[in-house]
Amino acid sequence: MNQGIINGFSGLTQDEKLRFVVNLLSSSDEKEQLFNGSLFRDIKMRNNFLDLSENTIGAYHMPYSIAPNLMVDGDVYHVPMVTEESSVVAAAAWSAKFWAERGGFKVDSLSTSKFGHVYFLWKENPLDLTGNWPYLRFLLLERVKTQTTRMEGRGGGIVAVELENLTYSIPNLFRINVEFETVDSMGANFINSCLEEIAQELKLYYAKNFSDIGESSMEGIMAILSNYADGCMITVSASCSVLQLDGVVKGLSGAELARKIKLAYDIALVDVYRATTHNKGIMNGVDAVLIATGNDFRAVEAGAHAFASATGRYRSLSECSLSNDIFTIKLTMPLALGTVGGVINIHPMAKASLELLGNPTAKDLMKIVAAVGLASNFSAVKSLVTNGIQQGHMKMHLSNILVSLGADPKTKAEAILYFEDKKVSFAAVKEFLTGKQ
């Protein structure tokens, strides 16, 4: 379908944008009511929401669910999750309770450094850079004092500034590495503002002091934070005796279940096909909490998959060990999160999510999110090596199938009861409904 080019769309009012879009759809009046009905009724909340993004004409609703009983370092949380996949929430909730009864999740290590970089080309003698670096570093830090003062008052700021020679990879390429502590904010705007000021000061310094060899000797490329947050890491784990796995799966001893689960984790360490889906199972839980709390799940996804590839081969983020009849699962991943600033200060559901979690610090939220990721991962792997993933998944998907086939509430209840001990599939559900007619 060729809808044609429209110029000046961003300059239209929200009502004009909406009218333009619904005129491209069937039943335009009904669609207009759908879009308008998706927005907050409260005018202030509605306007704040419309300002969150560009060209907004409505809201796309996702289920807001709770995974209760997540225990991390002895504290219990009832965790908000935003996802359309019911089995993700069910898996996280089951696993959270399972491990809460066995001591919960423990945080083994946590760090919170974030990094940004200024890239530039230097076409003259590298010694002219390295020799002047101590003084230049002083100038760069002086330049950003107006940006860093407030962050320093909260316990953050710039931690380190280093010059790195990258000419071995690209001719004349250098990078200034800047390490930041942003406390409870994600800090993207703060970091990028500082980096751009540093880039400007760098350019100014060489224009003033090396004018005799020409301005073209130094070419600024870009200044940007990195989502590869390998200084913002967390490791969480959960352990129990093999005997505590007895009876978890009918017909399997705890020792046999532990062996099967460990083997699945080991496969994900060495096989890229399995590792990719294994890590997706971790991110199912992680992303759902990030969305609920107003954090940037795209940045975390990018960093997590980069870290999974850090050895040169993509591998799983989690692992499993068996030692002296102690069964342990562990997850290590980068998590650069925030609990203040950005969308978090504006979106009422993000605020409510953080309040539900006890208004955590960024460090505490890292612990919660990582624990949910490991909980989701364990539940999925346990299902894979026992009953298979589809049995539980399709049970949870039954309600969606019934809705798509137009089942009324009474028939839905009957179907749920009927399929309690039967295999669920679209064809089977359709056959059941046909028999009810």
Secondary structure, DSSP 8 states (H G I E B T S, - for coil): ------SSGGGS-HHHHHHHHHTTSSSHHHHHHHHHHTS-SSHHHHHHHHTSSTT--------EEEEEEEEETTEEEEEEEE-S-HHHHHHHHHHHHHHHTTT-BEEEEE---EEEEEEEEE-S-THHHHTTHHHHHHHHHHHTHHHHHHHHHTT-EEEEEEEEE-TTTSTTEEEEEEEEE-TTB--HHHHHHHHHHHHHHHHHHHHHHSGGG-GGGEEEEEEEE-S--TTSEEEEEEEEEGGGGTTSSTT--HHHHHHHHHHHHHHHHH-HHHHHHHHHHHHHHHHHHHHHTT--HHHHHHHHHHHHTTTSS---SEEEEEETTEEEEEEEEE----SBSGGGGT-HHHHHHHHHTTS--HHHHHHHHHHHHHHHHHHHHHHHTTT-HHHHHHHHHHHHHHHHTT--HHHHHHHHHHGGGS---HHHHHHHHHHH-
